Amino acid sequence: MKKFAIAILALSCSAQLALAGVDFDGGKAFNLREEIGKLELSLPAPAPEKAGTEKEWTIMVFINAKNNLEKYGLKDMNEMEKIGSSDKVNIVVELARINGFDTSDGDWKTSRRYLVQKDSDVSKLTSPIVEELPKVDMGDYKHLVDFSNWAKAKYPAKKYMIIVWNHGAGWIKSAPGETKGISYDDETGNHITTPQLGLALKEMGGVDVYGSDACLMQMAEVVYEIKDYTKYIVGSEETEPGDGYTYDTFLGPIVAKGNMTAEEVAKVTVDAYSDHYQQLDQASTQSYIKSSAINGLLDLSNAFAYAITVAGEKELAKEAMNGAQSFAYPENKDFYHFTELVLAKTANAEVKKTGAALNAYIKKDLVMHNRTNNSDGGWWGPEIYDNAHGIAVYLPGGAAPAHYADLAWAKYSNWDEFIAWLAQP
């Protein structure tokens, strides 16, 4: 969720950002503190942009602050204004607010679109409002498409990243007929479901990098839905602390370099996030995966699940499921760790072969960069994510809800049949 829908799981933090080195292709050290320093000293705030000038990157951030995360939406955009757009990078935001949570900065209640400009005022948004909309439904996937299409037309670039900012729940069903997903609008009661997220990326013509500044979204069920419409997918297996992304340390290196590759942008997103929470001694997970490898994940997981069923190793699979690294939703299991636990005890040659192939693929071909932080003090004690390897999968231990079948992952993989087999007595 950007920060989980259940209130006691939402964590907030206000400590100052942490800056650390990032190693990009070629082995050259890329120091965030140094690059931010350069920006502060030598990079002037750009003049207002003329629409239609193509740049290297347009970073689009869809901030649905129409819920209890409102104050974080304002905070994050103020972090963006520490960096601002440049002659090579557009930072474009839609920020929508709601009544009842935060009254700062004029307490306006519309939805505003900005081209983010650099300033030093961390308590007030000073970027010019490019467009102001009356009440909008930030839980409608078509509005996400509208924002992206508007940004692409007005601020064209060679490469695009879109970030969906809000609560997120991976895939979970909480009520009949309702599939949970991302971007909850408390005013309309609507949200973007997992299938709708795929439709949104398709209808906006795709992007180079997709990021969920939201909880629990780095799941097989989610990434399979959007794999054809982005090159890289950034997300968290676990809930995100309330502060989510730290946008100055994330955007600073992108603006400083100007012409990063899509993979470099994905990597700096993971590193800036993880560096921040490492400095705070706060638990976190974040990874990016290569979309072109997701079809291979489906094929190898099919082979592994089939081998387990043919071998009749149901009790072993249940034991591994119960012992696998889980997250705020206990039915979300780390894919690699589940497979690893099966491999540790299976006596079947085909299970060993297919499981080893699956885990090798996750490590080498699918998850390109994964970082975790542990903490001594969570709500229920220490939070340890040593067994979080960058991609989760749904393993409920019982029958999957009916709407699981609506997901592309369920339609094209055999994972739903595997879940049903495990649920049988």
Sequence and secondary structure as in RCSB ss.txt:
>XXXX:A:sequence
MKKFAIAILALSCSAQLALAGVDFDGGKAFNLREEIGKLELSLPAPAPEKAGTEKEWTIMVFINAKNNLEKYGLK
DMNEMEKIGSSDKVNIVVELARINGFDTSDGDWKTSRRYLVQKDSDVSKLTSPIVEELPKVDMGDYKHLVDFSNW
AKAKYPAKKYMIIVWNHGAGWIKSAPGETKGISYDDETGNHITTPQLGLALKEMGGVDVYGSDACLMQMAEVVYE
IKDYTKYIVGSEETEPGDGYTYDTFLGPIVAKGNMTAEEVAKVTVDAYSDHYQQLDQASTQSYIKSSAINGLLDL
SNAFAYAITVAGEKELAKEAMNGAQSFAYPENKDFYHFTELVLAKTANAEVKKTGAALNAYIKKDLVMHNRTNNS
DGGWWGPEIYDNAHGIAVYLPGGAAPAHYADLAWAKYSNWDEFIAWLAQP
>XXXX:A:secstr
  S SSGGG           EEE TTS EEEHHHHHHHHHHH        TT  EEEEEEEEEEESSTTHHHHHH
HHHHHHTT   SSEEEEEEEEE TTS   TT   SEEEEE    S SSS  S EEEEESS  TT HHHHHHHHHH
HHHHS EEEEEEEEES EEEEEEEETTEEEEEEEETTTTEEE HHHHHHHHHHTT EEEEEEESTT  BHHHHHH
HGGGEEEEEE SS   TT   HHHHHHHHHHHSS  HHHHHHHHHHHHHHHHHHTT  EEEEEEEGGGHHHHHHH
HHHHHHHHHHHT HHHHHHHHHHS B SSTTEEEHHHHHHHHHHH   HHHHHHHHHHHHHIIIIIEEEEEEE E
EEETTEEE  TT  S EEE  SS   GGGGGSHHHHHSSHHHHHHHHH  
